[in-house]
Amino acid sequence: MTEPSRVPDDGWRARARIGVVVPHADVGPESEMQALAPRDVVIHGSRVHFGAMRAGGEMDPKIPHAPVRAFVEPPHVDTAVDLLAAAPLDVIALGFTSSAYVLGAAGEKDLFDRLGEHARGLPITGTTRAAVAGFAALGARRIAVVNPPWFDDELSGLGADYFAEHGLDVVQHGPCGLPSDQKLITPGALSDWIRTAVARAEPDAVLVAGNGIRAVGVIDALERDCDFAVLTANQVLLWHSLHLAGAGHVLPEITDYGRLFTVTPT
């Protein structure tokens, strides 16, 4: 009797499918979220033009604020959410950080209320609201925010204000002192900078903000060596998305990417 042939994985079976809206020239959110996710959790991207990025992911050393605000204005981001929601997904995520800084907590709520009208009933989250949920789940009150080098001091200050509006004590914030070029930032350099510049503030948790900064590779070693939790933009976005998708049961399978994956939203 002939043994039945084994059917190779064809990618159609998934425990969760996450749709993520990203800037047109940024591969960071999809790359990092897929690297963290178990094999049968699949990331599907939708792209929106971001006026501060050029082909190949090139940016100015400091991004202007007008394109940040424009990224989340209708109609393009609304259309991206609407098109993602037409697919058989479980949750939609906005892979963009700086818009929440510019809008503030109230403006961000208005944004998600508007985008929710295009999400066809799917839950929707974003980086900063996921980070707030992550801090709460970890019991972290004193936080440090490490922003990408392409955020200027004013944008970083707006980010500190955003988290303060959510009742968090921002003990340190600012753009990290690394080259303002996605391709030149490595996990080793970012980790060394955080150890030198942030650890002395003694935060309960550190957020490496900005979905376009290469960051998930620093989490495990920093948490082992330093007395704080480490959150990064794409890590916390995946964590919150999985919970909203009803797929929290897969979290124990995600190892080496921080204690965040051992807690649930409160």
C-alpha distance (Angstrom), angle and dihedral (degrees) to the residues before:
residue distance angle dihedral
M1 . . .
T2 3.76 . .
E3 3.79 115.8 .
P4 3.81 112.6 -122.6
S5 3.78 111.5 -104.1
R6 3.77 117.4 -108.9
V7 3.77 112.4 -112.7
P8 3.81 110.9 -136.4
D9 3.78 119.5 -130.9
D10 3.79 107.8 -86.3
G11 3.80 98.3 -174.9
W12 3.80 96.3 -112.7
R13 3.81 97.4 108.2
A14 3.80 113.8 75.2
R15 3.78 135.2 162.8
A16 3.79 89.5 -152.0
R17 3.78 137.4 5.5
I18 3.79 118.2 -157.8
G19 3.78 122.7 -164.6
V20 3.81 114.1 -152.8
V21 3.81 127.7 -169.3
V22 3.81 111.5 -145.0
P23 3.81 139.4 172.6
H24 3.79 111.2 -86.8
A25 3.82 96.7 -111.2
D26 3.82 99.6 36.6
V27 3.81 121.8 98.8
G28 3.81 94.9 171.6
P29 3.82 102.7 94.8
E30 3.81 95.8 48.5
S31 3.81 93.0 41.7
E32 3.79 96.7 50.5
M33 3.80 96.8 39.1
Q34 3.80 91.5 50.6
A35 3.82 91.0 47.0
L36 3.81 90.7 55.4
A37 3.79 97.3 41.6
P38 3.80 124.8 88.8
R39 3.79 113.1 -105.7
D40 3.80 94.4 -98.6
V41 3.82 94.8 50.7
V42 3.78 104.4 87.3
I43 3.81 129.9 -160.9
H44 3.82 119.2 -147.5
G45 3.79 118.2 -169.8
S46 3.78 133.9 -151.8
R47 3.80 119.6 -169.5
V48 3.80 130.6 -139.5
H49 3.80 124.0 -173.7
F50 3.81 112.7 -103.1
G51 3.79 112.6 -162.8
A52 3.82 94.1 -150.1
M53 3.82 93.5 61.8
R54 3.78 129.4 72.3
A55 3.79 131.2 -162.6
G56 3.77 111.6 -60.6
G57 3.79 92.5 28.3
E58 3.81 95.2 -76.9
M59 3.82 116.8 159.0
D60 3.76 139.0 176.1
P61 3.83 113.8 -94.9
K62 3.83 87.1 -105.6
I63 3.78 118.2 24.7
P64 3.83 117.2 -131.7
H65 3.79 117.2 -119.3
A66 3.81 99.0 -129.5
P67 3.84 94.6 71.3
V68 3.81 89.4 47.1
R69 3.79 90.6 58.7
A70 3.80 92.3 40.7
F71 3.82 91.4 55.5
V72 3.82 91.2 69.4
E73 3.79 98.1 37.8
P74 3.81 118.7 103.4
P75 2.91 142.3 -64.5
H76 3.82 107.2 26.7
V77 3.81 101.8 46.8
D78 3.81 89.8 42.5
T79 3.80 89.6 53.6
A80 3.82 91.5 48.2
V81 3.81 90.7 54.0
D82 3.79 91.8 45.3
L83 3.80 92.3 51.6
L84 3.80 93.5 46.9
A85 3.78 90.7 48.8
A86 3.80 89.9 56.0
A87 3.82 88.1 66.5
P88 3.83 122.1 78.2
L89 3.80 94.7 -95.7
D90 3.81 131.6 145.4
V91 3.81 101.9 -145.6
I92 3.80 140.9 0.7
A93 3.81 124.8 -136.2
L94 3.80 131.3 -167.7
G95 3.81 106.3 -137.6
F96 3.78 95.9 -158.7
T97 3.80 129.2 98.2
S98 3.78 111.5 -179.9
S99 3.81 96.5 62.9
A100 3.82 90.1 69.3
Y101 3.80 89.2 52.0
V102 3.81 91.5 53.8
L103 3.80 95.4 41.6
G104 3.80 98.0 42.6
A105 3.79 124.5 -144.8
A106 3.82 95.9 -61.2
G107 3.80 93.3 45.4
E108 3.78 91.4 49.0
K109 3.80 90.4 52.9
D110 3.80 89.6 52.6
L111 3.81 89.3 49.7
F112 3.80 93.8 53.7
D113 3.80 91.9 43.8
R114 3.81 87.4 55.9
L115 3.81 95.4 44.0
G116 3.79 89.6 47.2
E117 3.80 88.0 65.7
H118 3.82 87.5 63.5
A119 3.80 97.5 42.5
R120 3.84 96.6 82.6
G121 3.78 92.1 -131.9
L122 3.82 96.0 -49.2
P123 3.80 116.8 133.4
I124 3.80 113.3 -107.1
T125 3.78 131.2 -160.0
G126 3.79 140.5 167.1
T127 3.76 138.8 -151.7
T128 3.77 100.9 -92.6
R129 3.79 97.2 41.3
A130 3.82 87.3 49.0
A131 3.82 89.6 50.7
V132 3.81 91.4 51.7
A133 3.82 88.9 51.5
G134 3.80 90.1 47.6
F135 3.80 93.9 51.8
A136 3.80 89.7 50.1
A137 3.80 93.0 49.1
L138 3.81 90.6 50.6
G139 3.81 93.1 45.4
A140 3.81 89.9 -121.7
R141 3.81 116.9 157.2
R142 3.83 103.2 158.1
I143 3.79 107.7 63.0
A144 3.78 138.5 175.4
V145 3.81 119.7 -153.2
V146 3.80 118.5 -151.4
N147 3.79 108.8 -165.0
P148 3.81 127.8 -165.9
P149 3.80 115.9 -91.0
W150 3.83 89.5 -113.6
F151 3.84 90.1 66.4
D152 3.81 110.9 90.3
D153 3.82 124.0 -138.2
E154 3.80 92.2 -98.1
L155 3.80 92.7 53.9
S156 3.80 90.2 46.4
G157 3.81 89.4 51.8
L158 3.79 90.6 51.7
G159 3.79 87.8 53.0
A160 3.80 91.1 53.2
D161 3.80 88.6 50.4
Y162 3.80 90.5 51.0
F163 3.80 93.4 55.0
A164 3.80 91.9 42.3
E165 3.81 87.9 55.7
H166 3.80 85.9 60.1
G167 3.79 91.4 55.1
L168 3.80 98.1 -100.9
D169 3.80 124.0 138.1
V170 3.80 106.3 -128.5
V171 3.80 102.8 -155.9
Q172 3.80 94.5 176.3
H173 3.78 137.6 5.8
G174 3.78 139.8 162.3
P175 3.78 145.1 112.9
C176 3.79 111.6 -63.2
G177 3.78 117.4 -108.8
L178 3.79 97.3 -114.3
P179 3.82 131.9 110.9
S180 3.79 112.4 -69.7
D181 3.78 93.9 -121.7
Q182 3.82 125.8 98.2
K183 3.78 92.3 -142.3
L184 3.82 94.0 54.9
I185 3.81 97.9 53.2
T186 3.80 113.8 96.3
P187 3.81 130.2 -178.7
G188 3.80 89.9 -115.8
A189 3.79 94.8 53.5
L190 3.80 93.0 44.3
S191 3.79 92.4 48.0
D192 3.80 92.4 49.5
W193 3.80 91.2 49.7
I194 3.81 93.0 50.7
R195 3.81 92.0 48.4
T196 3.80 90.8 51.3
A197 3.79 102.7 38.0
V198 3.80 106.2 28.0
A199 3.79 111.7 29.8
R200 3.81 93.6 73.5
A201 3.83 90.2 63.3
E202 3.82 87.0 67.4
P203 3.82 97.5 -140.6
D204 3.78 123.7 179.8
A205 3.79 88.1 -132.6
V206 3.80 140.1 4.6
L207 3.79 123.8 -144.0
V208 3.79 117.6 -156.6
A209 3.79 96.4 -156.5
G210 3.79 129.3 -161.9
N211 3.80 120.2 69.3
G212 3.80 92.1 -133.9
I213 3.80 97.1 61.3
R214 3.81 118.3 95.7
A215 3.79 100.5 -119.4
V216 3.81 119.9 130.8
G217 3.81 91.2 87.2
V218 3.82 91.6 68.0
I219 3.81 98.0 56.1
D220 3.79 104.7 84.2
A221 3.81 99.3 44.7
L222 3.81 93.8 43.9
E223 3.80 92.5 51.0
R224 3.80 91.1 48.5
D225 3.79 93.4 49.5
C226 3.81 103.1 33.4
D227 3.78 133.2 54.1
F228 3.80 97.6 -119.6
A229 3.78 140.6 76.5
V230 3.79 117.3 -107.8
L231 3.78 122.6 -140.3
T232 3.78 124.6 179.3
A233 3.79 128.5 -168.9
N234 3.79 98.6 -108.4
Q235 3.80 95.3 35.5
V236 3.80 93.1 55.4
L237 3.80 91.5 42.1
L238 3.82 90.6 56.2
W239 3.82 92.0 45.1
H240 3.80 93.9 52.0
S241 3.80 93.2 41.6
L242 3.80 92.1 54.4
H243 3.78 91.4 52.0
L244 3.79 92.8 48.0
A245 3.81 89.3 48.2
G246 3.81 90.6 55.7
A247 3.80 90.1 -114.2
G248 3.79 99.3 115.5
H249 3.80 89.1 125.3
V250 3.81 90.1 76.6
L251 3.82 93.7 60.1
P252 3.83 96.2 89.9
E253 3.80 87.2 61.7
I254 3.82 90.6 62.0
T255 3.79 106.4 84.9
D256 3.81 134.1 164.5
Y257 3.80 91.9 35.7
G258 3.77 104.0 90.7
R259 3.77 145.3 -75.8
L260 3.80 89.3 -79.3
F261 3.80 88.5 86.4
T262 3.82 90.3 60.8
V263 3.82 94.5 61.5
T264 3.80 136.0 64.4
P265 3.81 129.8 -142.0
T266 3.79 114.6 -88.6
